[in-house]
């Protein structure tokens, strides 16, 4: 259950913030809709630099990021967030998986590495690592 905050005599649930960085417009939009449907407040970016410049990026509790971005790679991005003190749950998504990438990603602090294409329920499970359990969305692939 998400925490409740009292404001103006109304109870408002605090949605966990998730940072999504994916350069493919269709994939980003699809993931954003899925994650919003699961109850996340999604901050979505098409490239890494604007996400790093967003002051709220270190306040996100979750990160879902593509490995190969035009301006950065997802592993270097997570290292920069960690250097700023970020302690959230990170998931790397990639179409370019290898044992070397997986090893470096784990060392950088990714909780999970998902190979594209992946099923929605795999992402849900990955985000549940170390955090509150999420219910699988209806019609999970």
Secondary structure, 3 states (H helix, E strand, C coil): CCCEEEECCEEEECCCEEEEECCCHHHHHHHHHHHHHCCCEEEEECCHHHHHHCHHHHHCCEEEEECECCCCEHHHHHHHHHHCCCCCEEEEEECCCCHHHHHHHHHHCCCEEEECCCCHHHHHHHHHCCCCCCCCCCCCC
